[in-house]
Amino acid sequence: MTTAPTLPAPRPARVPPSRRLPLALGLGLALAALVTALTWDAWHGVRADTAVLLVNGGAAALAWAGARRRTTGAGRVTAFLLAAGLTLNATGDLVYLLDGLRRPVPTASPADAAYLAATLVLAAALARAAVSGSGRRLDTDALVDAATVVVVSTMVLLEVQGHLGLGEGRGVLEDVVLTAYPVLDVVALALLARVALRADRGRWGGAWLVVGLGTWLSVDLLHLVEVLPRADGAWPNLGWMLGCVTIAQACWPASAPTTVVPRRPSAAPRVLLSILPLTVPVLLLVPHEGPHAPLPVVLGGAGLLIALAVVRTARQLRAEEEARAGAEAASRAKSDFLATMSHEIRTPMNGVLGLSSLLLTTDLDDRQRRYAEGVESTGRALLGIIEDLLDFAKIEAGRVDLSEDDLDVPRLLQEVADLVVDPLRSNDVRVHVEADVPAVRGDLGHLRQVLLNLAANAVKFTPRGEVRLVARVETADAEDAGAERLRVRFEVHDEGVGISPADLDRIFEPFEQGDASSTRTHGGTGLGLAISRRLVAAMGGTLAASSTPGRGSCFSFALDLERAPVLRVLVLEDDEVGRLVAEGVVEHLGHRVVLDPAEPHDVVLAEPELTPSYDGPAPVAVVERPLRPEAAASALHEALQP
C-alpha cells in the first residue's frame, strides 16, 4: 500500500518588518543631533566634530540595516546607493576630524573628496529612481529632464562664477571644489524633484527621501550662497545631520506594500517644463553688471535646450495621441461588444415572445393562462431593456443615422399619447396633447422614440394628475436662403413626484436614476434619458429638465426643422362659414388654398358628404366637423401617403 507523499507546508509570505525600531533609532539620532547643535559652542572643536561623526555614522548604519531588509524590489538598489552615500558622508566627517587634529582645515581638504563622492552617489541613486520605468525600461522623459537640468545648471554656474570666487588667485583644487559642489547639488536637487513627481515614489522612500535629501541639498546651497557662511557652524551641521537621519529612514521598506496607481500625466506641467528652460539663455543675454557667461556657451546651451524641448514636446504629443487612440479603441470595443450581445439576446427573446403569444391562442386553463401571460409580460419588459442597451451601444459607437421625413407633429403627439395611456389608470392619469405646428420635415423615428420615452416616464412617475404633450413654433429662421426653417419646441409636462435639484443633471447619465436604491418603486435601466439626450443632440437640440419635488417636472427641447413643401389644397365646402374656417385652417398650416377645381392642386380637403362629388386625380383628405388644425394636418398627411 502506497501513501501519498507529504507536501511541505507553504512558506508564509514575508511580512514587512515593523517600522517601530528604525523610527525609534532615528528619533534618538535626531535628538542627539539637536543636542549637539544646541551645545555647539560648548563642544566647539574635536568634541563637536566627534558628535557629528557619531550621528552621521549611526545614520549610515541604520540605512544599511534598512537596505538589507528590502527584498528584490524596485527600490533595493536605490536603498543600497543611499546607504553608500551616507557612508561616504560619514567617511568625510572622519577625515575632517582627523585633519582638524593636526591643522586648521583649508577650503579644499581631503574630506571634500569624500563629501563630493557622497553627493555623487546620492545623485546616482536619484538618477536610477528617476529614469527607471516599468521593469528594466528607461524613462526617456526623465533622461530628457536630467539633460535639461545639466545644461541649465552649467550655464547658470558659469554666469555666477564671480560670486563663487573662481579665478581670483585661489588654487586649482579650490576652484574645482567650489565648482563641483553647486553643480552636483543642483543636479541632485532637480533629480529629487523629478522623483517626487512620480506616482511610484513610495518605492524609493517616499516623503522620507524627499524631505531628507531635500534638507541636505538645501543646506548645501544655502552655504554656497553664503546664507549660512560657516561650514563648521551649528545650524549647517544640524541640517546635514537631520538630513542623514531622514534619508536613513527612506532605506527601510514600507510597513505595508506600496500600491502604484497608474495615472495619466497632465499635459500642462510637461509643456511648462519644455518652455521654462528656454527663458534661461534669454535672461543671461540681458545686459547687466557683473560677470557674464561666455556667449558661445550661452548660444550652444540655447541650441541644446531647444533640441530637448522639441524632443519633449514630440514625445508628449505622441503620448497624447496614443492615449486618445487607446481610449477610442476601448470605447469602440465596449460599444461593439454591447451591440453584439444585445443583438444576440434579442433574437431568442423574439422567439420566446412569439411562442408565448401562440401559446395564449390555445386552450389553457386559468392558471396556465396566467403563467403564459406572465412569461409574455416579463419577456416584453426584458426585450425593452435589451432594446435600450442596443440603442445606447449604437449611439456610443456613433451609428446614429438621421433621416428626413414629413412630420405631422400633432398626429405624432397624439400617437405617443395613445401609446402611453394606461387603461388601468385612466381615471387617475390623463394625457393631453397641445400641438400647433405646421407640416415640417425631420427624423420621424428618433423624434417618436424621444417623445415616447419622455411621455412614458411622465405617466410612470405621476400617481395622479395630468400629463401634457406640447409642441409649438418658437421662431422662424428667415436668414436661411435655402429653405424656410421653423424652430419647434417640444415639452412634456407632468404633475408627478418631481425630481430633486441635485438629481436633475445626474438622471441624464447612463444607468442613473432619480431613486437608485434597491427599494425603489419604479423599474427601468436608467438608459432612457441618456439615450434621449444624445438623440436630441444628434438632431441638433438640447434636452433639458426642470422640476419641483412633489409638484411635477418638465422635459423640453427645441429643434430647427425644415418647413415641408407648401401644398395647393383644394377646399370643398358648400357652406360659406365652413369654407372660411377651412381656408383659415389651411393657411394656418402653411399651405395655399385653391377654390376652383379647374386650378392645379395637390390634395383635396373635404367633408365625408362632399367626397363623392370630386372625381379628380388628386388624393382626398376627409375631415369631420368641427374642423381643427390638428385634424386637418393629420388628414392631409394620411392622404398624401403612398
C-alpha positions in Angstrom: 0.0 0.0 0.0 1.4 3.3 -1.0 0.8 6.5 0.7 0.7 9.9 -0.8 3.8 12.0 -0.3 3.5 14.6 2.3 3.7 18.0 0.8 5.8 20.6 2.5 3.8 23.3 4.2 3.8 26.5 2.2 6.2 29.2 3.3 4.4 32.1 4.8 4.6 35.4 2.8 7.3 37.6 4.1 5.8 40.3 6.3 7.4 43.7 6.0 9.4 44.5 9.2 7.9 46.8 11.7 8.9 50.5 11.4 8.9 50.9 15.1 12.6 50.1 15.5 14.0 52.3 12.8 11.7 55.1 13.9 12.9 54.8 17.5 16.6 54.7 16.4 16.0 57.6 14.1 14.3 59.7 16.8 17.2 59.0 19.1 19.8 60.2 16.5 17.7 63.3 15.7 17.6 64.2 19.4 21.4 63.7 19.6 21.8 66.0 16.6 19.6 68.6 18.2 21.5 68.4 21.5 24.8 68.7 19.5 23.6 71.9 17.8 22.3 73.5 21.0 25.6 72.8 22.8 27.8 73.5 19.8 29.7 76.5 21.3 30.5 74.4 24.5 31.6 71.5 22.3 33.3 73.5 19.7 36.2 71.7 18.2 37.0 68.0 18.3 34.1 67.0 20.5 31.5 68.7 18.2 33.1 67.0 15.2 33.1 63.7 17.0 29.4 64.1 17.9 28.6 64.9 14.2 30.6 61.8 13.1 28.6 59.6 15.6 25.2 60.9 14.4 26.0 60.6 10.7 27.8 57.2 11.2 24.7 56.0 13.1 22.5 57.1 10.2 24.7 55.2 7.8 24.5 52.1 9.9 20.7 52.5 10.1 20.5 52.9 6.4 22.5 49.7 5.7 20.2 47.8 8.1 17.2 49.0 6.2 18.6 48.3 2.8 19.4 44.7 3.8 15.8 44.3 4.9 14.5 45.1 1.4 13.6 42.3 -0.9 14.5 42.2 -4.6 12.0 45.0 -5.2 12.4 48.1 -7.3 13.9 50.2 -4.5 16.6 47.8 -3.3 19.4 49.1 -5.4 18.4 52.7 -4.7 18.4 51.9 -1.0 21.9 50.5 -1.1 23.1 53.5 -3.1 21.6 55.8 -0.4 23.3 53.8 2.3 26.6 54.0 0.4 26.2 57.8 0.1 25.6 58.2 3.8 28.7 56.0 4.5 30.8 58.2 2.3 29.5 61.3 4.0 30.4 59.8 7.4 33.8 58.9 6.0 34.2 62.6 5.1 33.3 63.5 8.7 36.1 61.1 9.9 38.7 62.6 7.5 37.6 66.1 8.5 38.0 65.2 12.2 41.5 63.7 11.7 42.6 66.5 9.5 41.4 69.0 12.1 43.5 67.4 14.8 46.8 68.4 13.1 45.9 71.7 11.3 43.3 74.2 10.5 41.2 72.6 7.8 41.5 74.5 4.5 38.8 75.4 2.0 39.7 72.3 -0.1 40.7 69.4 2.0 40.8 65.6 1.6 37.4 65.4 3.3 35.9 67.2 0.3 36.7 64.2 -1.9 34.5 62.0 0.4 31.8 64.6 0.6 31.7 65.1 -3.2 31.7 61.3 -3.7 28.8 61.1 -1.3 26.8 63.7 -3.2 27.6 61.9 -6.5 26.4 58.5 -5.2 23.2 60.1 -3.8 22.7 61.7 -7.2 23.2 58.3 -8.8 20.6 56.8 -6.6 18.2 59.6 -7.6 19.0 59.2 -11.3 18.2 55.5 -11.1 14.9 56.2 -9.4 14.1 59.0 -11.9 14.9 57.1 -15.1 13.6 53.7 -14.1 10.3 52.9 -15.8 8.3 49.7 -15.6 10.6 46.7 -15.4 14.0 47.4 -16.9 12.9 50.0 -19.3 14.3 53.6 -19.0 12.0 56.6 -18.7 13.1 58.7 -21.6 11.2 61.7 -20.4 13.3 61.6 -17.2 16.5 61.4 -19.2 15.5 64.4 -21.2 14.7 66.3 -17.9 18.0 65.3 -16.4 19.9 66.5 -19.6 17.9 69.8 -19.4 19.0 70.2 -15.7 22.6 69.7 -16.6 22.6 72.2 -19.4 20.8 74.9 -17.4 22.9 74.4 -14.3 26.1 74.6 -16.3 25.0 77.9 -17.9 23.9 79.4 -14.6 27.2 78.2 -12.9 29.3 80.0 -15.5 27.2 83.1 -15.0 27.8 83.3 -11.3 31.4 82.1 -11.3 32.5 85.5 -10.0 30.3 85.1 -6.9 31.9 81.7 -6.3 35.4 83.2 -6.3 36.8 81.4 -9.2 39.9 82.8 -10.9 40.7 85.2 -8.1 44.1 83.8 -7.0 42.9 80.6 -5.5 44.4 77.2 -6.3 43.1 74.9 -8.9 41.9 72.4 -6.3 39.9 75.1 -4.5 38.3 76.1 -7.9 37.4 72.5 -8.6 35.8 72.0 -5.2 33.8 75.3 -5.4 32.6 74.3 -8.9 31.8 70.7 -8.1 29.6 71.4 -5.1 26.9 73.6 -6.8 26.8 71.5 -10.0 26.3 68.3 -8.1 23.8 69.9 -5.7 21.7 71.5 -8.4 21.6 68.3 -10.5 20.7 66.2 -7.4 18.0 68.6 -6.4 16.4 68.6 -9.9 16.5 64.8 -9.9 14.9 64.7 -6.5 12.1 66.9 -7.7 11.7 64.5 -10.7 11.4 61.6 -8.3 9.0 63.4 -6.1 6.6 63.9 -9.0 6.5 60.2 -9.9 3.5 58.1 -9.0 5.7 55.3 -7.7 7.9 57.5 -5.4 6.9 55.3 -2.5 9.2 52.6 -3.9 12.2 54.8 -3.5 11.5 56.1 0.1 8.6 58.5 -0.5 8.4 61.5 1.8 11.4 60.3 3.8 13.7 60.6 0.8 12.2 63.9 -0.4 12.4 65.6 3.0 15.8 64.2 4.0 17.8 64.7 0.8 15.9 68.0 0.2 17.1 69.3 3.6 20.7 68.2 2.9 20.9 69.7 -0.5 19.2 72.9 0.6 21.7 73.4 3.4 24.5 72.8 0.9 23.2 75.5 -1.5 22.5 78.0 1.4 26.1 77.6 2.5 27.4 78.1 -1.1 25.5 81.4 -1.5 26.7 82.4 2.0 23.4 82.5 3.7 25.0 80.0 6.1 28.6 81.2 5.9 30.3 78.9 8.3 30.6 75.3 7.2 31.6 74.3 10.8 28.7 76.2 12.4 25.9 74.6 14.5 22.9 75.1 12.1 24.5 73.9 8.9 25.6 70.7 10.7 22.2 70.3 12.3 20.6 70.4 8.8 23.1 67.9 7.4 22.7 65.5 10.4 18.8 65.6 10.3 19.0 65.1 6.5 21.2 62.0 7.0 18.8 60.6 9.7 15.8 61.1 7.5 17.5 59.6 4.4 18.3 56.5 6.5 14.5 56.1 7.1 14.0 56.1 3.4 16.2 53.0 3.1 13.8 50.9 5.2 10.9 49.1 3.4 7.4 50.4 4.0 5.3 48.7 6.7 2.7 48.0 4.1 3.1 47.1 0.4 3.2 50.1 -1.8 0.4 50.2 -4.4 1.2 52.3 -7.5 -2.0 53.7 -9.1 -1.4 54.3 -12.8 -2.2 57.8 -13.8 -2.0 59.8 -16.9 0.5 62.7 -16.6 -1.0 66.1 -17.0 0.0 67.9 -20.2 0.3 71.4 -18.6 3.4 70.6 -16.4 5.1 68.9 -19.4 4.5 71.9 -21.6 5.8 74.3 -18.9 8.9 72.1 -18.5 9.5 72.4 -22.2 9.1 76.2 -22.2 10.6 77.5 -18.9 14.3 76.3 -19.5 14.3 78.3 -22.8 14.0 81.5 -20.8 17.4 80.9 -19.1 19.5 81.9 -22.2 17.3 84.9 -22.8 17.9 86.1 -19.2 21.6 85.5 -19.5 21.8 87.7 -22.6 20.1 90.7 -20.9 22.8 93.4 -20.2 23.7 93.6 -16.5 26.6 94.4 -14.3 28.9 91.7 -13.2 30.4 88.7 -14.9 28.8 87.1 -17.9 28.7 83.6 -19.2 30.7 83.3 -22.5 28.5 84.0 -25.5 29.4 80.7 -27.3 28.3 78.8 -24.1 25.0 80.6 -23.9 24.2 80.1 -27.6 25.3 76.4 -27.5 23.2 75.9 -24.4 20.2 77.6 -26.0 20.5 75.2 -29.0 20.7 72.2 -26.7 17.6 73.4 -24.8 15.7 73.9 -28.0 16.5 70.4 -29.1 15.5 68.9 -25.8 12.3 71.0 -25.8 11.5 69.6 -29.3 12.1 66.0 -28.2 10.0 66.5 -25.0 7.1 68.1 -27.0 7.2 65.4 -29.6 7.0 62.7 -27.0 4.2 64.5 -25.2 2.2 64.8 -28.5 2.8 61.2 -29.3 1.7 60.1 -25.8 -1.5 62.2 -26.1 -2.2 60.7 -29.5 -1.6 57.1 -28.2 -3.8 57.7 -25.1 -6.6 59.2 -27.3 -6.3 56.3 -29.7 -6.4 53.8 -26.9 -9.4 55.4 -25.3 -11.3 55.4 -28.6 -10.4 51.8 -29.3 -11.6 50.8 -25.9 -14.8 52.7 -26.3 -15.4 51.1 -29.7 -14.7 47.7 -28.4 -17.1 48.2 -25.5 -19.8 49.5 -27.8 -19.3 46.7 -30.3 -19.5 44.1 -27.6 -22.6 45.6 -26.1 -24.3 45.9 -29.5 -23.4 42.3 -30.4 -24.6 40.8 -27.1 -27.8 42.9 -27.2 -28.5 41.7 -30.7 -27.7 38.1 -29.9 -30.0 38.2 -26.8 -32.8 39.9 -28.7 -33.1 37.2 -31.3 -34.0 34.3 -28.9 -36.2 36.8 -26.9 -38.3 37.4 -30.0 -38.7 33.6 -30.2 -39.9 33.4 -26.6 -42.4 36.2 -27.1 -43.7 34.7 -30.4 -44.1 31.2 -28.8 -45.8 32.7 -25.7 -48.2 34.6 -27.9 -49.0 31.4 -29.8 -49.4 29.6 -26.5 -52.0 32.1 -25.4 -54.2 31.3 -28.5 -54.5 27.7 -27.4 -56.9 26.1 -24.9 -55.5 26.8 -21.4 -57.0 26.7 -18.0 -56.9 29.8 -15.8 -53.6 29.0 -14.1 -51.8 28.1 -17.3 -53.1 31.3 -18.9 -51.8 33.4 -16.0 -48.4 31.7 -16.3 -48.2 32.3 -20.1 -49.3 35.9 -19.7 -46.6 36.4 -17.0 -44.0 34.9 -19.4 -45.1 37.3 -22.2 -45.2 40.4 -20.0 -41.8 39.8 -18.4 -40.4 38.9 -21.8 -41.6 42.2 -23.2 -40.0 44.0 -20.3 -36.7 42.2 -20.8 -36.9 43.0 -24.5 -37.4 46.7 -23.7 -34.2 46.6 -21.6 -32.3 44.9 -24.4 -33.6 47.5 -26.9 -32.3 50.3 -24.6 -28.9 48.6 -24.4 -28.8 48.2 -28.2 -29.8 51.8 -28.8 -27.2 53.0 -26.3 -24.5 50.9 -27.9 -25.3 52.3 -31.3 -25.2 55.9 -30.1 -21.9 55.3 -28.2 -20.4 53.9 -31.5 -21.6 57.0 -33.4 -24.1 55.0 -35.5 -27.0 57.4 -35.4 -28.3 57.9 -38.9 -30.7 60.7 -39.3 -33.5 60.7 -41.9 -35.7 63.4 -43.4 -39.3 62.5 -43.2 -42.5 64.5 -43.5 -43.7 65.2 -39.9 -47.3 65.6 -38.9 -46.4 66.8 -35.4 -50.0 66.9 -34.0 -50.6 63.4 -35.2 -47.3 62.2 -33.9 -48.0 63.6 -30.4 -51.5 62.0 -30.4 -50.0 58.6 -31.4 -47.5 58.9 -28.5 -50.3 59.8 -26.1 -52.4 56.8 -27.2 -49.4 54.5 -26.7 -48.5 55.7 -23.1 -52.0 55.8 -21.7 -52.5 53.1 -19.1 -56.1 51.8 -19.3 -55.9 50.7 -15.7 -55.0 54.2 -14.5 -57.2 56.2 -16.9 -59.2 57.7 -14.0 -56.0 58.8 -12.3 -53.7 60.0 -15.1 -54.9 61.9 -18.1 -52.8 62.6 -21.2 -53.5 65.8 -23.0 -52.0 66.9 -26.4 -51.4 70.6 -27.4 -49.9 70.9 -30.8 -50.0 73.9 -33.2 -47.2 73.2 -35.7 -47.5 73.2 -39.5 -46.0 70.4 -41.6 -42.3 70.1 -41.2 -39.5 67.7 -42.1 -37.3 65.8 -39.7 -36.3 62.4 -38.3 -39.7 60.8 -37.5 -38.3 57.6 -35.9 -35.9 59.2 -33.5 -38.3 62.0 -32.6 -41.0 59.5 -31.8 -38.6 57.5 -29.7 -37.6 60.5 -27.6 -41.2 61.7 -27.1 -42.4 58.2 -26.3 -39.6 57.8 -23.7 -40.4 61.2 -22.0 -44.1 60.6 -22.1 -43.8 57.1 -20.7 -41.6 58.4 -17.8 -44.1 61.2 -17.1 -47.0 58.7 -16.9 -45.0 56.3 -14.8 -44.0 58.9 -12.2 -47.4 60.6 -12.0 -49.6 58.8 -9.4 -52.5 61.2 -10.1 -52.9 64.2 -12.3 -52.3 65.3 -15.9 -49.6 64.8 -18.4 -49.3 67.3 -21.3 -47.5 66.8 -24.6 -46.9 70.3 -26.1 -45.4 71.3 -29.4 -45.3 74.9 -30.6 -43.4 77.1 -33.1 -41.0 79.4 -31.4 -39.4 81.3 -34.2 -38.9 81.1 -38.0 -35.4 81.3 -39.3 -35.7 83.9 -42.2 -31.9 84.0 -42.7 -31.7 80.6 -44.3 -31.9 81.2 -48.0 -32.0 77.6 -49.0 -35.3 76.7 -47.2 -37.5 78.2 -44.6 -37.0 76.7 -41.2 -39.0 76.7 -38.1 -37.8 76.3 -34.5 -40.2 73.9 -32.9 -40.2 73.4 -29.1 -41.4 70.1 -27.6 -42.4 69.9 -24.0 -43.6 67.0 -21.7 -45.2 68.2 -18.5 -46.4 66.1 -15.6 -47.8 66.6 -12.2 -45.9 63.7 -10.6 -43.4 63.2 -7.8 -40.8 65.6 -9.3 -37.0 65.4 -9.2 -34.7 67.0 -6.6 -32.3 69.7 -7.9 -29.3 67.5 -7.0 -30.5 64.8 -9.3 -31.5 66.9 -12.4 -28.1 66.5 -14.1 -27.4 63.1 -12.8 -30.5 61.5 -14.3 -29.2 62.1 -17.8 -26.1 59.9 -17.1 -26.2 56.3 -18.3 -27.5 53.8 -15.7 -28.5 56.6 -13.3 -31.9 57.1 -11.8 -33.5 59.6 -9.5 -34.1 56.8 -7.0 -31.2 54.3 -7.4 -31.9 52.4 -4.2 -32.9 48.7 -4.1 -36.3 49.7 -2.7 -37.3 52.0 -5.5 -40.9 51.5 -6.7 -40.3 52.1 -10.4 -38.1 49.9 -12.5 -36.0 50.7 -15.6 -32.4 50.6 -16.8 -31.6 54.2 -16.3 -30.7 54.5 -20.0 -33.9 56.1 -21.4 -33.0 59.7 -20.6 -29.3 59.2 -21.6 -30.4 57.9 -25.0 -33.0 60.6 -25.4 -30.5 63.4 -24.6 -28.0 62.0 -27.1 -30.6 61.5 -29.8 -31.8 65.1 -29.3 -28.2 66.3 -29.5 -27.8 64.3 -32.8 -30.8 66.1 -34.2 -29.4 69.5 -33.2 -31.1 70.2 -29.9 -30.5 70.0 -26.2 -32.8 68.1 -23.8 -33.3 70.0 -20.6 -35.3 69.4 -17.4 -36.9 71.5 -14.7 -38.7 70.2 -11.7 -40.2 71.0 -8.3 -40.3 68.0 -6.0 -43.8 67.0 -5.2 -45.3 69.2 -8.0 -44.1 67.7 -11.2 -41.4 68.0 -13.9 -41.0 69.4 -17.4 -38.6 68.0 -20.1 -38.2 70.1 -23.1 -36.0 70.5 -26.3 -36.1 72.6 -29.4 -35.3 71.6 -33.0 -34.7 73.6 -36.1 -36.9 71.8 -38.7 -37.3 72.5 -42.3 -40.8 73.5 -43.3 -42.5 70.9 -45.5 -43.2 71.9 -49.1 -46.3 74.2 -49.5 -49.3 72.2 -50.8 -52.0 73.5 -53.0 -55.1 72.5 -51.2 -58.5 72.4 -52.9 -61.2 73.1 -50.3 -64.6 71.6 -51.0 -67.2 73.2 -48.8 -70.8 74.1 -49.5 -71.2 76.4 -46.5 -69.8 79.9 -46.6 -68.8 79.9 -42.9 -67.4 76.5 -43.2 -65.3 77.5 -46.2 -63.9 80.5 -44.4 -62.9 78.2 -41.5 -61.3 75.7 -43.8 -59.4 78.4 -45.6 -58.1 79.7 -42.3 -57.0 76.3 -41.1 -55.2 75.5 -44.4 -53.4 78.9 -44.4 -52.5 78.4 -40.7 -50.9 75.1 -41.6 -48.7 77.0 -44.2 -50.4 75.8 -47.3 -52.1 77.6 -50.2 -55.9 77.5 -50.7 -57.4 76.6 -54.0 -61.2 77.1 -54.5 -61.6 76.3 -58.2 -61.3 72.5 -59.1 -60.0 73.6 -62.5 -56.9 75.1 -61.0 -53.8 72.8 -60.3 -54.0 71.4 -56.8 -52.1 68.7 -54.8 -54.7 67.5 -52.4 -58.4 67.9 -51.6 -59.8 68.8 -48.2 -63.5 67.8 -47.9 -66.1 66.6 -45.6 -67.3 63.0 -46.0 -70.6 64.1 -47.6 -68.8 66.1 -50.3 -66.2 63.5 -51.1 -68.2 61.7 -53.8 -68.6 65.0 -55.7 -64.9 65.0 -56.5 -63.6 62.8 -59.3 -60.2 64.4 -60.0 -56.8 62.7 -59.7 -55.6 64.4 -56.5 -55.9 62.5 -53.2 -58.7 63.4 -50.9 -58.2 64.3 -47.2 -61.5 63.6 -45.4 -62.2 65.6 -42.2 -65.1 65.6 -39.8 -66.6 68.7 -38.3 -65.7 70.7 -36.3 -62.6 71.3 -38.4 -59.5 71.8 -36.3 -55.8 72.3 -37.4 -54.7 69.1 -35.8 -57.3 67.0 -37.6 -56.7 68.8 -40.9 -52.9 68.3 -40.7 -53.4 64.6 -39.9 -55.9 64.1 -42.7 -53.6 65.8 -45.3 -50.6 63.8 -44.1 -52.5 60.5 -44.4 -54.0 61.3 -47.8 -50.5 62.0 -49.2 -49.1 58.7 -48.0 -48.3 56.4 -51.0 
